[in-house]
C-alpha cells in the first residue's frame, strides 16, 4: 500500500518513488488514463506488449536502464 491506502504495482511504486505523475505517463505514451491507472494499481492487470513497449520507452527518459521485466513477468 502507498499513500492513502492505494494498492500499487511495481510500476506504481517506481513512479511514486521518483515523483512521476500518472498523467505524465498518459501524455508520453498516448495510452488511456484507465490503462495507466490499471498498470499502476491493479496487480492482476497485465498490459499488452505494445503498451509495455510504450511505457518502457517513456520511463527510459527518466532512467535509461529501465527494463520491462522490472515491472511485469514477461
PDB file with one MODEL, atoms N, CA, C and O in Angstrom:
MODEL        1
ATOM      1  N   UNK A   1       0.839  -1.183   0.000  1.00  0.00           N
ATOM      2  CA  UNK A   1       0.000   0.000   0.000  1.00  0.00           C
ATOM      3  C   UNK A   1       0.879   1.239   0.000  1.00  0.00           C
ATOM      4  O   UNK A   1       1.963   1.254   0.583  1.00  0.00           O
ATOM      5  N   UNK A   2       0.398   2.263  -0.656  1.00  0.00           N
ATOM      6  CA  UNK A   2       1.140   3.509  -0.726  1.00  0.00           C
ATOM      7  C   UNK A   2       0.195   4.655  -0.443  1.00  0.00           C
ATOM      8  O   UNK A   2      -0.983   4.593  -0.795  1.00  0.00           O
ATOM      9  N   UNK A   3       0.688   5.681   0.179  1.00  0.00           N
ATOM     10  CA  UNK A   3      -0.117   6.871   0.371  1.00  0.00           C
ATOM     11  C   UNK A   3      -1.349   6.620   1.214  1.00  0.00           C
ATOM     12  O   UNK A   3      -1.251   6.125   2.337  1.00  0.00           O
ATOM     13  N   UNK A   4      -2.492   6.956   0.682  1.00  0.00           N
ATOM     14  CA  UNK A   4      -3.750   6.857   1.418  1.00  0.00           C
ATOM     15  C   UNK A   4      -4.425   5.512   1.224  1.00  0.00           C
ATOM     16  O   UNK A   4      -5.628   5.452   0.971  1.00  0.00           O
ATOM     17  N   UNK A   5      -3.667   4.440   1.338  1.00  0.00           N
ATOM     18  CA  UNK A   5      -4.242   3.114   1.250  1.00  0.00           C
ATOM     19  C   UNK A   5      -4.391   2.574  -0.157  1.00  0.00           C
ATOM     20  O   UNK A   5      -5.079   1.575  -0.370  1.00  0.00           O
ATOM     21  N   UNK A   6      -3.743   3.233  -1.139  1.00  0.00           N
ATOM     22  CA  UNK A   6      -3.827   2.750  -2.514  1.00  0.00           C
ATOM     23  C   UNK A   6      -2.927   1.532  -2.685  1.00  0.00           C
ATOM     24  O   UNK A   6      -1.787   1.521  -2.221  1.00  0.00           O
ATOM     25  N   UNK A   7      -3.440   0.524  -3.346  1.00  0.00           N
ATOM     26  CA  UNK A   7      -2.609  -0.617  -3.725  1.00  0.00           C
ATOM     27  C   UNK A   7      -1.783  -0.173  -4.923  1.00  0.00           C
ATOM     28  O   UNK A   7      -2.307   0.457  -5.841  1.00  0.00           O
ATOM     29  N   UNK A   8      -0.496  -0.497  -4.919  1.00  0.00           N
ATOM     30  CA  UNK A   8       0.371  -0.100  -6.020  1.00  0.00           C
ATOM     31  C   UNK A   8       1.124  -1.308  -6.552  1.00  0.00           C
ATOM     32  O   UNK A   8       1.557  -2.177  -5.796  1.00  0.00           O
ATOM     33  N   UNK A   9       1.270  -1.342  -7.872  1.00  0.00           N
ATOM     34  CA  UNK A   9       2.071  -2.366  -8.531  1.00  0.00           C
ATOM     35  C   UNK A   9       3.543  -1.947  -8.449  1.00  0.00           C
ATOM     36  O   UNK A   9       3.866  -0.882  -7.924  1.00  0.00           O
ATOM     37  N   UNK A  10       4.419  -2.790  -8.970  1.00  0.00           N
ATOM     38  CA  UNK A  10       5.841  -2.435  -9.018  1.00  0.00           C
ATOM     39  C   UNK A  10       6.036  -1.140  -9.796  1.00  0.00           C
ATOM     40  O   UNK A  10       6.832  -0.287  -9.401  1.00  0.00           O
ATOM     41  N   UNK A  11       5.309  -0.994 -10.903  1.00  0.00           N
ATOM     42  CA  UNK A  11       5.407   0.228 -11.696  1.00  0.00           C
ATOM     43  C   UNK A  11       4.891   1.423 -10.901  1.00  0.00           C
ATOM     44  O   UNK A  11       5.528   2.476 -10.883  1.00  0.00           O
ATOM     45  N   UNK A  12       3.752   1.272 -10.250  1.00  0.00           N
ATOM     46  CA  UNK A  12       3.188   2.351  -9.443  1.00  0.00           C
ATOM     47  C   UNK A  12       4.143   2.811  -8.361  1.00  0.00           C
ATOM     48  O   UNK A  12       4.319   4.011  -8.150  1.00  0.00           O
ATOM     49  N   UNK A  13       4.758   1.865  -7.678  1.00  0.00           N
ATOM     50  CA  UNK A  13       5.725   2.204  -6.631  1.00  0.00           C
ATOM     51  C   UNK A  13       6.950   2.896  -7.225  1.00  0.00           C
ATOM     52  O   UNK A  13       7.488   3.829  -6.627  1.00  0.00           O
ATOM     53  N   UNK A  14       7.391   2.443  -8.400  1.00  0.00           N
ATOM     54  CA  UNK A  14       8.562   3.024  -9.065  1.00  0.00           C
ATOM     55  C   UNK A  14       8.311   4.485  -9.410  1.00  0.00           C
ATOM     56  O   UNK A  14       9.153   5.340  -9.135  1.00  0.00           O
ATOM     57  N   UNK A  15       7.155   4.779 -10.014  1.00  0.00           N
ATOM     58  CA  UNK A  15       6.894   6.178 -10.387  1.00  0.00           C
ATOM     59  C   UNK A  15       6.651   7.045  -9.150  1.00  0.00           C
ATOM     60  O   UNK A  15       7.049   8.209  -9.120  1.00  0.00           O
ATOM     61  N   UNK A  16       5.999   6.483  -8.131  1.00  0.00           N
ATOM     62  CA  UNK A  16       5.765   7.246  -6.895  1.00  0.00           C
ATOM     63  C   UNK A  16       7.098   7.644  -6.256  1.00  0.00           C
ATOM     64  O   UNK A  16       7.275   8.780  -5.816  1.00  0.00           O
ATOM     65  N   UNK A  17       8.014   6.704  -6.214  1.00  0.00           N
ATOM     66  CA  UNK A  17       9.321   6.943  -5.595  1.00  0.00           C
ATOM     67  C   UNK A  17      10.072   8.075  -6.294  1.00  0.00           C
ATOM     68  O   UNK A  17      10.850   8.793  -5.664  1.00  0.00           O
ATOM     69  N   UNK A  18       9.838   8.230  -7.587  1.00  0.00           N
ATOM     70  CA  UNK A  18      10.543   9.247  -8.365  1.00  0.00           C
ATOM     71  C   UNK A  18       9.726  10.527  -8.550  1.00  0.00           C
ATOM     72  O   UNK A  18      10.168  11.463  -9.217  1.00  0.00           O
ATOM     73  N   UNK A  19       8.552  10.559  -7.963  1.00  0.00           N
ATOM     74  CA  UNK A  19       7.723  11.762  -8.054  1.00  0.00           C
ATOM     75  C   UNK A  19       7.095  11.978  -9.419  1.00  0.00           C
ATOM     76  O   UNK A  19       6.741  13.102  -9.775  1.00  0.00           O
ATOM     77  N   UNK A  20       6.957  10.909 -10.181  1.00  0.00           N
ATOM     78  CA  UNK A  20       6.354  10.992 -11.513  1.00  0.00           C
ATOM     79  C   UNK A  20       4.847  10.855 -11.367  1.00  0.00           C
ATOM     80  O   UNK A  20       4.363  10.003 -10.623  1.00  0.00           O
ATOM     81  N   UNK A  21       4.117  11.690 -12.073  1.00  0.00           N
ATOM     82  CA  UNK A  21       2.657  11.630 -12.053  1.00  0.00           C
ATOM     83  C   UNK A  21       2.166  10.681 -13.143  1.00  0.00           C
ATOM     84  O   UNK A  21       2.765  10.581 -14.213  1.00  0.00           O
ATOM     85  N   UNK A  22       1.067   9.986 -12.853  1.00  0.00           N
ATOM     86  CA  UNK A  22       0.474   9.104 -13.858  1.00  0.00           C
ATOM     87  C   UNK A  22       0.110   9.893 -15.109  1.00  0.00           C
ATOM     88  O   UNK A  22       0.196   9.366 -16.218  1.00  0.00           O
ATOM     89  N   UNK A  23      -0.295  11.146 -14.944  1.00  0.00           N
ATOM     90  CA  UNK A  23      -0.668  11.979 -16.091  1.00  0.00           C
ATOM     91  C   UNK A  23       0.516  12.163 -17.045  1.00  0.00           C
ATOM     92  O   UNK A  23       0.329  12.261 -18.258  1.00  0.00           O
ATOM     93  N   UNK A  24       1.734  12.210 -16.493  1.00  0.00           N
ATOM     94  CA  UNK A  24       2.926  12.318 -17.336  1.00  0.00           C
ATOM     95  C   UNK A  24       3.023  11.087 -18.241  1.00  0.00           C
ATOM     96  O   UNK A  24       3.316  11.201 -19.431  1.00  0.00           O
ATOM     97  N   UNK A  25       2.771   9.908 -17.658  1.00  0.00           N
ATOM     98  CA  UNK A  25       2.801   8.674 -18.456  1.00  0.00           C
ATOM     99  C   UNK A  25       1.703   8.668 -19.512  1.00  0.00           C
ATOM    100  O   UNK A  25       1.925   8.218 -20.636  1.00  0.00           O
ATOM    101  N   UNK A  26       0.534   9.160 -19.160  1.00  0.00           N
ATOM    102  CA  UNK A  26      -0.566   9.251 -20.134  1.00  0.00           C
ATOM    103  C   UNK A  26      -0.111  10.092 -21.327  1.00  0.00           C
ATOM    104  O   UNK A  26      -0.290   9.693 -22.478  1.00  0.00           O
ATOM    105  N   UNK A  27       0.472  11.249 -21.049  1.00  0.00           N
ATOM    106  CA  UNK A  27       0.904  12.155 -22.123  1.00  0.00           C
ATOM    107  C   UNK A  27       2.040  11.581 -22.949  1.00  0.00           C
ATOM    108  O   UNK A  27       2.040  11.722 -24.172  1.00  0.00           O
ATOM    109  N   UNK A  28       3.004  10.939 -22.314  1.00  0.00           N
ATOM    110  CA  UNK A  28       4.170  10.395 -23.019  1.00  0.00           C
ATOM    111  C   UNK A  28       3.826   9.168 -23.856  1.00  0.00           C
ATOM    112  O   UNK A  28       4.357   8.989 -24.952  1.00  0.00           O
ATOM    113  N   UNK A  29       2.941   8.328 -23.339  1.00  0.00           N
ATOM    114  CA  UNK A  29       2.651   7.060 -24.008  1.00  0.00           C
ATOM    115  C   UNK A  29       1.462   7.135 -24.945  1.00  0.00           C
ATOM    116  O   UNK A  29       1.314   6.293 -25.831  1.00  0.00           O
ATOM    117  N   UNK A  30       0.603   8.145 -24.757  1.00  0.00           N
ATOM    118  CA  UNK A  30      -0.663   8.259 -25.500  1.00  0.00           C
ATOM    119  C   UNK A  30      -1.605   7.100 -25.193  1.00  0.00           C
ATOM    120  O   UNK A  30      -2.508   6.806 -25.977  1.00  0.00           O
ATOM    121  N   UNK A  31      -1.397   6.438 -24.049  1.00  0.00           N
ATOM    122  CA  UNK A  31      -2.315   5.400 -23.588  1.00  0.00           C
ATOM    123  C   UNK A  31      -3.419   6.075 -22.775  1.00  0.00           C
ATOM    124  O   UNK A  31      -3.255   7.207 -22.321  1.00  0.00           O
ATOM    125  N   UNK A  32      -4.525   5.391 -22.596  1.00  0.00           N
ATOM    126  CA  UNK A  32      -5.642   5.979 -21.858  1.00  0.00           C
ATOM    127  C   UNK A  32      -5.312   6.122 -20.373  1.00  0.00           C
ATOM    128  O   UNK A  32      -4.445   5.427 -19.842  1.00  0.00           O
ATOM    129  N   UNK A  33      -6.014   7.028 -19.725  1.00  0.00           N
ATOM    130  CA  UNK A  33      -5.860   7.195 -18.275  1.00  0.00           C
ATOM    131  C   UNK A  33      -6.199   5.894 -17.555  1.00  0.00           C
ATOM    132  O   UNK A  33      -5.549   5.529 -16.576  1.00  0.00           O
ATOM    133  N   UNK A  34      -7.226   5.197 -18.050  1.00  0.00           N
ATOM    134  CA  UNK A  34      -7.612   3.934 -17.428  1.00  0.00           C
ATOM    135  C   UNK A  34      -6.479   2.916 -17.504  1.00  0.00           C
ATOM    136  O   UNK A  34      -6.183   2.241 -16.518  1.00  0.00           O
ATOM    137  N   UNK A  35      -5.852   2.804 -18.654  1.00  0.00           N
ATOM    138  CA  UNK A  35      -4.754   1.843 -18.805  1.00  0.00           C
ATOM    139  C   UNK A  35      -3.623   2.176 -17.845  1.00  0.00           C
ATOM    140  O   UNK A  35      -3.115   1.285 -17.163  1.00  0.00           O
ATOM    141  N   UNK A  36      -3.218   3.435 -17.779  1.00  0.00           N
ATOM    142  CA  UNK A  36      -2.129   3.830 -16.883  1.00  0.00           C
ATOM    143  C   UNK A  36      -2.537   3.594 -15.433  1.00  0.00           C
ATOM    144  O   UNK A  36      -1.726   3.138 -14.626  1.00  0.00           O
ATOM    145  N   UNK A  37      -3.777   3.898 -15.102  1.00  0.00           N
ATOM    146  CA  UNK A  37      -4.261   3.656 -13.745  1.00  0.00           C
ATOM    147  C   UNK A  37      -4.178   2.170 -13.407  1.00  0.00           C
ATOM    148  O   UNK A  37      -3.730   1.801 -12.321  1.00  0.00           O
ATOM    149  N   UNK A  38      -4.606   1.326 -14.331  1.00  0.00           N
ATOM    150  CA  UNK A  38      -4.569  -0.119 -14.095  1.00  0.00           C
ATOM    151  C   UNK A  38      -3.142  -0.630 -13.915  1.00  0.00           C
ATOM    152  O   UNK A  38      -2.878  -1.408 -12.999  1.00  0.00           O
ATOM    153  N   UNK A  39      -2.216  -0.203 -14.782  1.00  0.00           N
ATOM    154  CA  UNK A  39      -0.847  -0.716 -14.669  1.00  0.00           C
ATOM    155  C   UNK A  39      -0.145  -0.221 -13.411  1.00  0.00           C
ATOM    156  O   UNK A  39       0.836  -0.816 -12.968  1.00  0.00           O
ATOM    157  N   UNK A  40      -0.649   0.869 -12.837  1.00  0.00           N
ATOM    158  CA  UNK A  40      -0.041   1.411 -11.614  1.00  0.00           C
ATOM    159  C   UNK A  40      -0.689   0.891 -10.339  1.00  0.00           C
ATOM    160  O   UNK A  40      -0.094   0.975  -9.264  1.00  0.00           O
ATOM    161  N   UNK A  41      -1.911   0.351 -10.447  1.00  0.00           N
ATOM    162  CA  UNK A  41      -2.611  -0.020  -9.216  1.00  0.00           C
ATOM    163  C   UNK A  41      -3.187  -1.431  -9.168  1.00  0.00           C
ATOM    164  O   UNK A  41      -3.437  -1.949  -8.080  1.00  0.00           O
ATOM    165  N   UNK A  42      -3.403  -2.055 -10.302  1.00  0.00           N
ATOM    166  CA  UNK A  42      -4.043  -3.378 -10.313  1.00  0.00           C
ATOM    167  C   UNK A  42      -2.991  -4.468 -10.518  1.00  0.00           C
ATOM    168  O   UNK A  42      -2.481  -4.657 -11.623  1.00  0.00           O
ATOM    169  N   UNK A  43      -2.680  -5.174  -9.443  1.00  0.00           N
ATOM    170  CA  UNK A  43      -1.629  -6.203  -9.515  1.00  0.00           C
ATOM    171  C   UNK A  43      -2.026  -7.389 -10.386  1.00  0.00           C
ATOM    172  O   UNK A  43      -1.174  -8.202 -10.744  1.00  0.00           O
ATOM    173  N   UNK A  44      -3.305  -7.500 -10.731  1.00  0.00           N
ATOM    174  CA  UNK A  44      -3.760  -8.597 -11.591  1.00  0.00           C
ATOM    175  C   UNK A  44      -3.820  -8.204 -13.065  1.00  0.00           C
ATOM    176  O   UNK A  44      -4.091  -9.051 -13.916  1.00  0.00           O
ATOM    177  N   UNK A  45      -3.573  -6.941 -13.376  1.00  0.00           N
ATOM    178  CA  UNK A  45      -3.645  -6.458 -14.759  1.00  0.00           C
ATOM    179  C   UNK A  45      -2.285  -6.587 -15.423  1.00  0.00           C
ATOM    180  O   UNK A  45      -1.275  -6.127 -14.891  1.00  0.00           O
ATOM    181  N   UNK A  46      -2.268  -7.215 -16.586  1.00  0.00           N
ATOM    182  CA  UNK A  46      -1.052  -7.304 -17.385  1.00  0.00           C
ATOM    183  C   UNK A  46      -1.308  -6.613 -18.715  1.00  0.00           C
ATOM    184  O   UNK A  46      -2.164  -7.052 -19.482  1.00  0.00           O
ATOM    185  N   UNK A  47      -0.578  -5.538 -19.000  1.00  0.00           N
ATOM    186  CA  UNK A  47      -0.801  -4.817 -20.260  1.00  0.00           C
ATOM    187  C   UNK A  47      -0.312  -5.620 -21.455  1.00  0.00           C
ATOM    188  O   UNK A  47       0.483  -6.549 -21.314  1.00  0.00           O
ATOM    189  N   UNK A  48      -0.797  -5.249 -22.624  1.00  0.00           N
ATOM    190  CA  UNK A  48      -0.351  -5.871 -23.858  1.00  0.00           C
ATOM    191  C   UNK A  48       1.070  -5.456 -24.196  1.00  0.00           C
ATOM    192  O   UNK A  48       1.596  -4.500 -23.625  1.00  0.00           O
ATOM    193  N   UNK A  49       1.684  -6.164 -25.111  1.00  0.00           N
ATOM    194  CA  UNK A  49       3.078  -5.915 -25.470  1.00  0.00           C
ATOM    195  C   UNK A  49       3.299  -4.486 -25.950  1.00  0.00           C
ATOM    196  O   UNK A  49       4.282  -3.854 -25.561  1.00  0.00           O
ATOM    197  N   UNK A  50       2.409  -3.966 -26.784  1.00  0.00           N
ATOM    198  CA  UNK A  50       2.580  -2.599 -27.307  1.00  0.00           C
ATOM    199  C   UNK A  50       2.533  -1.569 -26.169  1.00  0.00           C
ATOM    200  O   UNK A  50       3.299  -0.606 -26.167  1.00  0.00           O
ATOM    201  N   UNK A  51       1.641  -1.778 -25.218  1.00  0.00           N
ATOM    202  CA  UNK A  51       1.565  -0.871 -24.069  1.00  0.00           C
ATOM    203  C   UNK A  51       2.831  -0.955 -23.226  1.00  0.00           C
ATOM    204  O   UNK A  51       3.349   0.066 -22.775  1.00  0.00           O
ATOM    205  N   UNK A  52       3.324  -2.161 -23.015  1.00  0.00           N
ATOM    206  CA  UNK A  52       4.573  -2.347 -22.263  1.00  0.00           C
ATOM    207  C   UNK A  52       5.715  -1.601 -22.957  1.00  0.00           C
ATOM    208  O   UNK A  52       6.519  -0.944 -22.297  1.00  0.00           O
ATOM    209  N   UNK A  53       5.785  -1.702 -24.284  1.00  0.00           N
ATOM    210  CA  UNK A  53       6.842  -1.022 -25.035  1.00  0.00           C
ATOM    211  C   UNK A  53       6.738   0.493 -24.880  1.00  0.00           C
ATOM    212  O   UNK A  53       7.748   1.166 -24.674  1.00  0.00           O
ATOM    213  N   UNK A  54       5.521   1.033 -24.978  1.00  0.00           N
ATOM    214  CA  UNK A  54       5.327   2.478 -24.854  1.00  0.00           C
ATOM    215  C   UNK A  54       5.696   2.968 -23.457  1.00  0.00           C
ATOM    216  O   UNK A  54       6.349   4.001 -23.309  1.00  0.00           O
ATOM    217  N   UNK A  55       5.280   2.230 -22.442  1.00  0.00           N
ATOM    218  CA  UNK A  55       5.584   2.616 -21.063  1.00  0.00           C
ATOM    219  C   UNK A  55       7.088   2.556 -20.810  1.00  0.00           C
ATOM    220  O   UNK A  55       7.659   3.480 -20.232  1.00  0.00           O
ATOM    221  N   UNK A  56       7.721   1.485 -21.236  1.00  0.00           N
ATOM    222  CA  UNK A  56       9.161   1.326 -21.041  1.00  0.00           C
ATOM    223  C   UNK A  56       9.928   2.442 -21.742  1.00  0.00           C
ATOM    224  O   UNK A  56      10.869   2.997 -21.174  1.00  0.00           O
ATOM    225  N   UNK A  57       9.538   2.773 -22.962  1.00  0.00           N
ATOM    226  CA  UNK A  57      10.195   3.850 -23.707  1.00  0.00           C
ATOM    227  C   UNK A  57      10.081   5.168 -22.947  1.00  0.00           C
ATOM    228  O   UNK A  57      11.062   5.904 -22.836  1.00  0.00           O
ATOM    229  N   UNK A  58       8.902   5.472 -22.427  1.00  0.00           N
ATOM    230  CA  UNK A  58       8.699   6.720 -21.676  1.00  0.00           C
ATOM    231  C   UNK A  58       9.552   6.731 -20.405  1.00  0.00           C
ATOM    232  O   UNK A  58      10.178   7.740 -20.082  1.00  0.00           O
ATOM    233  N   UNK A  59       9.573   5.615 -19.691  1.00  0.00           N
ATOM    234  CA  UNK A  59      10.330   5.560 -18.435  1.00  0.00           C
ATOM    235  C   UNK A  59      11.829   5.682 -18.668  1.00  0.00           C
ATOM    236  O   UNK A  59      12.558   6.135 -17.785  1.00  0.00           O
ATOM    237  N   UNK A  60      12.292   5.286 -19.836  1.00  0.00           N
ATOM    238  CA  UNK A  60      13.726   5.398 -20.142  1.00  0.00           C
ATOM    239  C   UNK A  60      14.174   6.846 -20.272  1.00  0.00           C
ATOM    240  O   UNK A  60      15.372   7.128 -20.236  1.00  0.00           O
ATOM    241  N   UNK A  61      13.219   7.773 -20.424  1.00  0.00           N
ATOM    242  CA  UNK A  61      13.577   9.192 -20.404  1.00  0.00           C
ATOM    243  C   UNK A  61      14.011   9.602 -18.996  1.00  0.00           C
ATOM    244  O   UNK A  61      14.799  10.532 -18.826  1.00  0.00           O
ATOM    245  N   UNK A  62      13.497   8.906 -18.003  1.00  0.00           N
ATOM    246  CA  UNK A  62      13.827   9.183 -16.602  1.00  0.00           C
ATOM    247  C   UNK A  62      15.041   8.361 -16.171  1.00  0.00           C
ATOM    248  O   UNK A  62      15.941   8.869 -15.503  1.00  0.00           O
ATOM    249  N   UNK A  63      15.052   7.086 -16.562  1.00  0.00           N
ATOM    250  CA  UNK A  63      16.137   6.176 -16.190  1.00  0.00           C
ATOM    251  C   UNK A  63      16.424   5.258 -17.380  1.00  0.00           C
ATOM    252  O   UNK A  63      15.675   4.312 -17.625  1.00  0.00           O
ATOM    253  N   UNK A  64      17.503   5.529 -18.119  1.00  0.00           N
ATOM    254  CA  UNK A  64      17.807   4.739 -19.328  1.00  0.00           C
ATOM    255  C   UNK A  64      18.003   3.243 -19.086  1.00  0.00           C
ATOM    256  O   UNK A  64      17.981   2.461 -20.036  1.00  0.00           O
ATOM    257  N   UNK A  65      18.192   2.836 -17.838  1.00  0.00           N
ATOM    258  CA  UNK A  65      18.433   1.415 -17.563  1.00  0.00           C
ATOM    259  C   UNK A  65      17.139   0.639 -17.272  1.00  0.00           C
ATOM    260  O   UNK A  65      17.202  -0.548 -16.953  1.00  0.00           O
ATOM    261  N   UNK A  66      15.985   1.279 -17.375  1.00  0.00           N
ATOM    262  CA  UNK A  66      14.707   0.611 -17.088  1.00  0.00           C
ATOM    263  C   UNK A  66      14.486  -0.554 -18.050  1.00  0.00           C
ATOM    264  O   UNK A  66      14.749  -0.458 -19.248  1.00  0.00           O
ATOM    265  N   UNK A  67      13.988  -1.667 -17.479  1.00  0.00           N
ATOM    266  CA  UNK A  67      13.636  -2.849 -18.267  1.00  0.00           C
ATOM    267  C   UNK A  67      12.199  -3.236 -17.941  1.00  0.00           C
ATOM    268  O   UNK A  67      11.772  -3.114 -16.793  1.00  0.00           O
ATOM    269  N   UNK A  68      11.466  -3.693 -18.917  1.00  0.00           N
ATOM    270  CA  UNK A  68      10.067  -4.089 -18.722  1.00  0.00           C
ATOM    271  C   UNK A  68       9.939  -5.195 -17.672  1.00  0.00           C
ATOM    272  O   UNK A  68       8.956  -5.229 -16.931  1.00  0.00           O
ATOM    273  N   UNK A  69      10.921  -6.102 -17.601  1.00  0.00           N
ATOM    274  CA  UNK A  69      10.797  -7.213 -16.646  1.00  0.00           C
ATOM    275  C   UNK A  69      10.978  -6.780 -15.201  1.00  0.00           C
ATOM    276  O   UNK A  69      10.839  -7.600 -14.293  1.00  0.00           O
ATOM    277  N   UNK A  70      11.286  -5.498 -14.965  1.00  0.00           N
ATOM    278  CA  UNK A  70      11.291  -4.977 -13.596  1.00  0.00           C
ATOM    279  C   UNK A  70       9.865  -4.837 -13.073  1.00  0.00           C
ATOM    280  O   UNK A  70       9.638  -4.843 -11.863  1.00  0.00           O
ATOM    281  N   UNK A  71       8.914  -4.711 -13.981  1.00  0.00           N
ATOM    282  CA  UNK A  71       7.538  -4.424 -13.606  1.00  0.00           C
ATOM    283  C   UNK A  71       6.572  -5.563 -13.904  1.00  0.00           C
ATOM    284  O   UNK A  71       5.576  -5.732 -13.201  1.00  0.00           O
ATOM    285  N   UNK A  72       6.859  -6.340 -14.937  1.00  0.00           N
ATOM    286  CA  UNK A  72       5.960  -7.417 -15.333  1.00  0.00           C
ATOM    287  C   UNK A  72       6.729  -8.699 -15.591  1.00  0.00           C
ATOM    288  O   UNK A  72       7.890  -8.671 -16.000  1.00  0.00           O
ATOM    289  N   UNK A  73       6.065  -9.830 -15.348  1.00  0.00           N
ATOM    290  CA  UNK A  73       6.648 -11.139 -15.666  1.00  0.00           C
ATOM    291  C   UNK A  73       6.395 -11.395 -17.145  1.00  0.00           C
ATOM    292  O   UNK A  73       5.284 -11.739 -17.547  1.00  0.00           O
ATOM    293  N   UNK A  74       7.429 -11.223 -17.939  1.00  0.00           N
ATOM    294  CA  UNK A  74       7.284 -11.389 -19.393  1.00  0.00           C
ATOM    295  C   UNK A  74       7.895 -12.682 -19.861  1.00  0.00           C
ATOM    296  O   UNK A  74       7.864 -12.984 -21.054  1.00  0.00           O
TER     297      UNK A  74
ENDMDL
END
